[in-house]
Amino acid sequence: MHTTTLLLLLAQIIFVLLPSAAGAKVPAIIVFGDSSVDAGNNNQISTILKSNFEPYGRDFYGGRPTGRFCNGRIPPDFISEAFGLKPLVPAYLDPMYSISDFVDGVNFASAGTGYDTATSDVLSVIPFWKELEYYKEYQRKLRAFVGDARATQIISEALYVVSLGTNDFLENYYLLPNRRKQFTVDMYEDYLSGLAAKFIKNVYALGARKISFGGLPPMGCLPLERTADFLQGNGDTCNEEYNRVALNFNTKLSGVVNNLNHQLPGIKVVLSNPYFILQKIVQNPSSYGFEVAGVACCSSGLFEMGYLCNRLNPLTCDDADKYVFWDSFHPSLKTNQIVSDYVVKNVLSQFL
C-alpha cells in the first residue's frame, strides 16, 4: 500500500475511534432535576432524603456511596461518557469538586424536587428555581475561570439534561391534599408543563441551546407503587392510572418542546422519553438479562429507599444486575445503562 494512502487510512481510523469530535460538539453535560439524576447535592442540605451511605454506591467506582440513588452510576454519567466526556458528572454542591471539575459537566439536581415548588417543600430539598440560581452562579464562576469567550461557547454548546416530574405526582399530588383541592389531574399536568416551558425559556435566555427533557417513566410500575396497589387489594401489578397520567403528561411535554422549538431561534429541545423502554424492561425483564422486576434489590424491595435502604438490612440482594430496580423508587445501575444507551442512540445522537 502506498505510504500516503496508508497514512490517510490511519487518520480516518483515528478520527472514528477518538471521542474528541463528539466532545467538541458537546463540551459539557449540565444537569437539572430530581433523584433520577442527583449526583449528591442532597448530601449538603438539611433533608432526610439522602443516599450517601452503604449499600448505595456499592457498584460505583471504589464502592463509594456518593448520594446517587443507585448502586452505581446514573443516566447523566452514562450520557457524559457517550459524548466522549468524563464517566461521571459531579454534584455542584459537593465540596470535593471546584469550578475546574465543572468545566465539562456539572449537576444541579436534588432528590425529591419537582417542577412545583410545593413538591420540594415536602422533604425540604432544593426547589427547581434554586437549581437555576445555582446555574447562574456557575456561569459567573465559569467566566472567571475560562474567560468570557470560552465560557459562552461551553454554555451554548453544552447539552442540558433535565429529568423531573415524578415527585410532583407521587410525593405531592397523590399524597397530599392541597394540590388536589386546587387542580384536577389534567389541570395539574397543564400547570407542570407550563412550569417546564418557563424553565426552558429561562435557561435559553441564559444561553442554553441544546436541551433534553426526560419526561416521566411508567411511575405506576415502581415497586413502591406496586406495593401500595397490592395492599389496596389490586394484586401485584402496575398502577395503570399512574401510568396513564405519565403518558398524558409526556404528550403535553412533547407539545411544549415542539412549540418552543418553533418559538425560540437557534434552540433544539428534545424529549428523551424513558417511558416505553422502561416499560418494555418491566414487562419482559428476561429479554434484557434481568430476573426480577416487581420488587427492588435493596432490603425487602417493596417500599424501602433512602434511610430505609441501609447496610444493616440483611435482605438486600447480592447481585443488583438481576434486578430492574435498586430501591423501591429508583432503577439499578444496569437499568440506568440500558435506558441511557437507548436514549443516546435514539434521541441524543442528533447532538453528536
C-alpha positions in Angstrom: 0.0 0.0 0.0 1.2 3.5 -0.9 2.5 5.4 2.2 0.2 8.4 1.6 -2.8 6.1 1.3 -1.8 4.2 4.4 -1.5 7.5 6.4 -4.9 8.7 5.2 -6.4 5.4 6.2 -4.9 5.6 9.6 -6.1 9.1 10.0 -9.6 8.1 9.2 -9.5 5.2 11.7 -8.2 7.5 14.4 -10.9 10.1 13.7 -13.6 7.5 14.0 -12.2 6.0 17.2 -11.4 9.1 19.1 -14.2 10.8 21.1 -12.9 14.3 20.5 -15.3 15.1 17.7 -18.2 14.4 20.0 -16.6 16.3 22.8 -16.0 19.3 20.6 -19.7 19.4 19.6 -20.9 19.0 23.2 -18.2 20.3 25.6 -20.2 19.8 28.8 -23.2 18.0 30.2 -25.3 20.2 32.5 -27.9 18.5 34.7 -31.1 19.7 36.4 -33.7 17.5 38.1 -34.6 15.1 40.9 -33.3 11.8 42.4 -33.3 10.2 38.9 -30.2 12.4 38.2 -29.0 13.7 41.6 -25.3 13.0 41.9 -25.1 14.0 45.6 -26.3 17.6 46.1 -28.7 16.5 48.8 -25.7 15.4 50.9 -25.1 19.1 51.6 -28.6 20.2 52.6 -30.7 19.5 55.7 -33.2 16.8 54.5 -33.9 13.2 55.3 -33.8 12.3 51.6 -30.2 11.2 51.3 -28.3 8.2 49.9 -24.7 8.9 50.9 -24.3 5.6 52.8 -24.0 1.9 52.1 -25.3 -0.1 50.3 -25.9 2.8 47.9 -22.9 3.1 45.6 -21.6 -0.4 46.2 -21.1 -0.9 42.4 -19.8 2.7 41.9 -16.1 3.4 41.5 -14.4 2.2 44.7 -17.8 1.1 46.1 -18.3 4.7 47.2 -21.8 6.0 48.2 -21.9 9.4 46.6 -25.5 10.4 47.1 -26.6 8.9 43.9 -29.9 6.9 44.4 -28.5 3.8 42.9 -26.0 1.0 43.4 -23.8 2.7 40.8 -23.9 5.3 38.1 -26.9 7.2 36.9 -28.1 8.4 33.4 -26.1 11.7 33.2 -22.9 9.7 33.9 -23.6 7.3 31.0 -24.6 10.2 28.7 -21.4 12.1 29.5 -19.3 9.1 28.7 -21.2 8.5 25.5 -20.4 12.1 24.4 -16.7 11.5 24.9 -16.6 13.3 28.2 -15.8 12.0 31.7 -17.7 9.0 33.0 -19.4 10.9 35.8 -21.0 14.3 36.2 -20.2 15.8 39.7 -22.6 17.4 42.0 -22.3 21.2 42.2 -22.5 21.3 46.0 -20.1 18.5 46.6 -17.1 20.1 48.4 -14.7 17.6 46.7 -15.1 19.5 43.5 -14.5 23.0 42.2 -15.0 25.0 39.1 -12.1 23.3 37.4 -14.1 20.0 37.7 -17.3 21.6 36.3 -15.9 22.9 33.0 -17.1 19.8 31.1 -20.0 18.8 33.3 -22.0 19.9 36.4 -25.0 18.5 38.2 -27.5 20.7 40.0 -30.2 18.1 40.6 -31.8 17.5 44.0 -33.6 14.3 45.0 -37.2 14.9 46.0 -37.7 18.1 44.0 -40.2 18.8 41.2 -41.4 21.4 38.8 -43.8 22.6 41.5 -42.1 24.4 44.4 -44.7 22.8 46.8 -43.1 19.4 45.9 -39.6 20.5 47.1 -41.2 21.7 50.3 -42.4 18.2 51.2 -38.9 16.9 52.1 -37.1 20.3 52.4 -35.0 19.8 49.2 -33.7 22.2 46.6 -36.5 23.7 44.6 -36.3 23.7 40.8 -35.9 27.5 40.7 -33.0 27.3 43.1 -31.2 24.9 40.8 -31.4 27.6 38.1 -29.9 30.1 40.6 -27.0 27.7 41.2 -26.6 27.6 37.4 -26.3 31.3 37.2 -23.7 31.2 39.9 -21.9 28.5 38.0 -21.9 30.7 34.9 -20.2 33.5 36.8 -17.5 31.1 38.1 -17.0 29.6 34.7 -16.5 33.0 33.0 -13.9 33.9 35.7 -12.1 30.6 35.2 -12.0 30.1 31.4 -12.8 33.6 30.2 -15.9 35.0 28.5 -15.4 33.7 25.0 -14.7 30.1 26.1 -17.5 30.2 28.7 -20.0 31.4 26.1 -19.0 28.6 23.8 -19.4 26.0 26.6 -22.8 27.4 27.7 -24.2 27.5 24.2 -22.8 24.1 23.0 -23.4 22.1 26.2 -26.2 19.5 26.4 -28.7 20.3 29.2 -30.2 17.2 30.7 -33.4 17.8 32.6 -35.2 15.0 34.5 -38.0 15.5 37.0 -41.8 15.4 37.4 -42.4 12.0 39.1 -42.3 13.6 42.6 -44.9 16.2 41.7 -47.4 13.4 41.3 -46.3 10.6 43.7 -44.9 12.7 46.6 -47.2 15.7 46.2 -50.4 15.5 44.2 -51.5 12.0 45.1 -50.1 12.0 48.7 -51.1 15.5 50.0 -54.4 17.2 49.7 -53.6 20.8 48.7 -52.9 20.4 45.0 -55.8 18.0 44.6 -58.1 20.7 46.0 -56.8 23.2 43.5 -56.4 21.1 40.4 -57.9 18.1 38.6 -55.0 15.8 37.5 -55.4 17.1 33.9 -55.1 20.7 35.2 -52.1 19.8 37.3 -50.4 18.3 34.2 -51.0 21.6 32.4 -49.7 23.6 35.4 -46.5 21.5 35.4 -46.0 21.6 31.6 -46.3 25.4 31.9 -43.5 25.4 34.5 -41.4 23.3 32.2 -41.9 25.8 29.4 -40.9 28.6 31.7 -37.7 26.8 32.7 -36.8 26.3 29.0 -37.3 30.0 28.3 -35.3 31.0 31.4 -32.3 28.7 30.6 -32.5 29.8 26.9 -32.2 33.4 28.0 -29.0 32.4 29.9 -27.5 30.9 26.7 -28.6 27.3 26.6 -29.4 25.9 23.1 -29.3 22.1 23.4 -31.8 20.7 25.9 -33.1 17.2 26.7 -36.3 16.8 28.7 -36.7 13.4 30.2 -40.4 13.1 30.7 -42.0 10.6 33.1 -41.3 6.9 33.5 -44.1 4.4 33.9 -44.4 5.5 37.5 -47.2 3.1 38.3 -44.6 0.3 37.9 -42.2 1.5 40.5 -42.0 -1.2 43.3 -43.3 1.3 45.9 -46.5 1.9 43.8 -46.9 -1.8 43.1 -46.7 -2.5 46.8 -49.3 0.2 47.6 -51.6 -1.2 44.9 -51.2 -4.7 46.4 -52.0 -3.5 49.9 -55.2 -1.9 48.5 -56.2 -5.3 47.1 -55.4 -4.7 43.5 -52.9 -7.5 43.0 -49.2 -7.4 42.2 -49.5 -5.3 39.1 -48.6 -1.8 37.9 -50.9 1.1 38.9 -52.3 1.8 35.4 -53.9 5.0 36.5 -50.5 6.5 37.3 -49.1 5.1 34.0 -51.8 6.9 32.1 -51.0 10.1 33.9 -47.4 9.7 32.9 -48.2 9.1 29.3 -50.6 12.0 29.2 -48.1 14.4 30.8 -45.3 13.2 28.4 -47.7 14.1 25.5 -48.2 17.6 26.9 -44.4 17.9 27.5 -43.9 16.9 23.9 -46.2 19.7 22.8 -44.2 22.2 24.9 -41.0 21.0 23.3 -42.4 21.4 19.7 -43.8 24.8 20.4 -40.6 26.2 21.9 -38.5 24.7 19.0 -40.6 27.0 16.7 -40.7 30.0 19.0 -37.1 30.3 20.2 -34.4 30.9 17.4 -31.5 28.6 17.5 -32.8 26.3 20.2 -33.0 22.5 19.9 -35.1 20.8 22.6 -35.8 17.1 22.5 -38.0 14.8 24.6 -35.8 11.8 25.8 -38.8 9.8 26.8 -37.8 6.9 29.1 -41.4 5.6 29.4 -41.5 3.0 26.7 -38.0 1.5 27.1 -38.5 1.1 30.8 -42.0 -0.3 30.3 -40.5 -2.9 28.0 -37.9 -3.8 30.6 -40.5 -4.2 33.3 -42.9 -6.2 31.1 -40.2 -8.6 29.8 -37.2 -8.4 32.1 -35.6 -11.6 30.9 -35.1 -10.1 27.4 -32.8 -7.6 29.0 -31.0 -10.0 31.3 -33.0 -9.4 34.4 -34.7 -11.8 36.7 -36.8 -9.6 38.9 -38.9 -6.5 38.0 -41.7 -6.4 40.6 -39.6 -5.8 43.7 -36.2 -4.0 44.2 -32.8 -5.3 45.3 -32.4 -3.2 48.4 -33.9 -4.7 51.6 -37.4 -6.3 51.0 -37.6 -4.4 47.7 -41.2 -3.4 48.5 -41.1 0.1 50.0 -37.5 1.0 51.1 -35.5 3.9 49.8 -33.1 6.4 51.4 -32.5 5.7 55.1 -34.8 2.6 55.0 -32.3 1.1 52.5 -29.2 0.7 54.6 -26.3 -1.7 55.1 -27.7 -3.1 58.3 -30.6 -4.8 56.5 -29.9 -8.4 55.8 -32.4 -8.8 53.0 -30.6 -6.8 50.3 -29.8 -8.9 47.2 -26.3 -10.0 46.3 -26.4 -9.1 42.6 -28.2 -5.9 41.6 -27.8 -6.7 37.9 -30.6 -9.3 38.3 -33.0 -6.5 39.4 -34.6 -3.8 37.3 -34.9 -1.6 40.4 -32.2 -0.9 43.0 -34.6 0.5 45.6 -38.4 0.9 45.6 -38.2 4.1 43.6 -35.0 4.0 41.5 -33.6 1.8 38.7 -30.4 -0.2 39.2 -27.1 0.7 37.5 -27.8 -1.9 34.8 -31.2 -0.4 34.0 -29.8 3.1 34.0 -27.2 2.0 31.5 -29.7 0.3 29.2 -32.1 3.3 29.3 -29.3 5.8 28.8 -27.8 3.8 25.9 -31.3 3.7 24.3 -31.8 7.4 24.7 -28.4 8.3 23.4 -28.8 6.1 20.3 -32.4 7.1 19.5 -32.7 10.7 20.6 -29.5 12.4 21.7 -27.4 11.1 18.8 -28.5 14.1 16.8 -26.3 16.2 19.1 -23.2 14.1 18.4 
